[in-house]
């Protein structure tokens, strides 16, 4: 992190690039998005509702509805800002959005509606973590490096309106973090050198899949105990 400050600037969001991310993921009843990831499908999609910061979420809180698509190693994300009540109705019930939208936002809404009705999407998992983000600025505009810590999740109480944060479960040891390097075309040479110096090795991890696996396993253990 210290070395990155010579090349990158903290994200403008939050305080000095630090903020909380909380996402509600949607999936089919048999977890198609989860299995698509595990089976290595070349094309896969996820739908989620995401909020930033530690604010208490209300029905009128603005949030992001996101469609995350991956084809091989290429990642594409579409998103639209909606009040949480509209976002939950759209993703969980294929509901309509009454407010005026741009053509691009209307297309994103229609895509979510299609996915809901085609796949019968339903809330599947909540994931939250603390993020420290760096941006490349004008010199490396496509470069972004993030550090995610205190990864937690739950598969119960599937609403971002809930304040049951104590019921979230750690997905990794609190002493570990997930570092992501995000770039459109190529990783700069200086960053490749830096990664090598610190002996970092590529690992593929899905926060959604990890949360689903660990929280489901914990829930099953609790049911056996009861």
N, C-alpha and C positions, 0 to 999 in steps of 0.2 A: 504493500500500500504506500509506504513512504517513497519508494522508487518511482511509482506512477505519478506522483505529484510533480515531478520534473517535466513530464510530457503532457499530462491530462489535467483537466479541471474538474472539481466536484460538480455533480449534477445540480442544476438550478432548483430542483424540487427538494423540499425539506430543508433542514438546517445543515449546511456544509455537505450536502449530498446524502444525508442520512434520513430515512423515512421507513415507515412500515407498509408492507403490502399484504392485503388480504384478498383471497380469491375464492369464489364459489364455483366449482366445476360441475358441468352437466355431462351425463353419459346415458347410455341405454340401460335397460334393466339387466342385461347380461354383460355390461361394461365393454362395449365394442371399442371405445377409444383406448382403454387400458390394454386390451388384447392386441389391438393393432400395433401399439408400441412394443409390447413384448415379443410379438411375432415378426417384428421388423418390416412391416408393410411400407412400401415406398411412398405411398400417399396416405396421409392420415390427417384428421381434423379434430380439434377440441373447441368447445364453447365454454366460456366462463364469464362471470361478472366480477369485476375487480374494483376495489377502493384503495386509495392511498392515504396514509396518515393514521393517527390514533383517534380520530373523531368518532363519536357515537353515531352509528348509521341509523337514519330514520327513513321513512318512505319517500321523503323528498330529497334525500342526499344524492347528489350527482355521483354517478359511477360509470365505469367503462364496461360495455358489453363487447367482448372480443371473440373473434373467430380466428383461431391459430391453425394455419395449414402448413404442412411440411411435405415437400416432394423431394425425395432423396435428401441431400444436404441443404437444399434451399428452403428458407422459412419465409412465409408471408403472413402478415397479420392485418386484419381489418377490425376497426373498432368504432364505436359510436358512444357518445355521452348521453345518458338518460337518467332520470330520477330512479332511485332503487325500485320503487313500486312498479314502474313501467318495465324496468329491466328484468325483474323477477317474473312478471306476467309474460313477457316476450319469450324468455328462455324456457320457463317452466310450463307454459300453457299455450305458446304460440300466439299470444295476444297481440292486438294491434297497437300502434303508437299513434296517438291523436295529434301530437304537436307537429308544427311545420318542420320539415327536414330537407336537407340538401339532396340532390340526386344520388350522391355517393352514399349518404347515410340511409336513404330509403332503400337502396340496393342491399346494404348490409342488413337492415331489418328484414327484408324479404328473404335473404339467405338464411338467417337464423330461423325464421318461420318455416322455411322449407325443411331445414335440418330437424326441427322439432317434430314436425308431422311425419317426415320420412323415417325418423329413428325413434320417435316417442321419447325424447330426452326428458330426463328428470334430474333433480339435484343429487349429486353423488358424493361430494367431498369438499371440505373447507381446508384451505392451506394458508398459513400466514408466516411471515418472517420479517426480520429487520434487514434493510438493504443499505449498503454504502455504494454509491454509483459515481463513476468518472466518465466524462465525455471528452471526445477528441477535439471539440471546438472547430474553428475554421481550418485548421491544418489537417486534421483527420476527422472530417465531419461524420463519416460512417462508423467510426470506432467507438465502442462503449465497453467498459469493463465494470462488472458488478461483483460485490461480495455479499452473500446472503447468509445471515446467522440466525440462531434461535428458530430453526424451522420447526413448525408445529402443524398439526392437522387434526381433523375429526371427521367421523362419518355419521354422527348423530347431530341433531339440532341444526339442520342444514338451512340456515338463514343467516344473512349478514346482519340482520336486526338483532340477533342474539348477543348478549353480553356474557355468555358462558365461556369466557376465555380460560378460566381455570381448568375446564374440561378438555382443553386441547392437549395433545400428547406430542412430546418431542419425537421428531423423525430421525434426527442425528444427535449424537452427543453434543451438548452445548459448547464444547470446546472446538468443534469443527465448523467449517463454513463451506459454501459452494461458491467458487469463483467462476464467472462466465466471461468469455471474451466474445464480443459480438461485432461482426464486421461484414460489410456487404461484399467486398471483393477479395482483399488480401490482408493478412496480419502484417503490420509494419515490421521491418527488420529489427528495430530496437526492441520491440516487444517480444519477438521470437527469441532474441538473445536473452532478455530478462527472464522469460519463462524457463529457458534452458539453465540459466544460472541458479535458479531456485528449484531446479529438478522437479518441475511440475509436469505431470503426465495427464494426457487426455482421458477423462472418464465420462461416460454418458449416463446421465441421471435425469429422471423425470420426477419432479416434485409431486405431481399428481399421483403417479403410479406408486411411489414410495409411501405417500400418505395413505393411499387405499390399502396397500399390503399391510402396513404396520398397524393401522387403526383397526382394520378388520380382524387381524390376528389377536389384538388386545381385547377387542369386543368379544371374540369367541372364547378367550380364556376366562373373561369375567362371567360369561353365561355358564361355563362349565362349573365355576366356583359356586355360583348361585344355585 
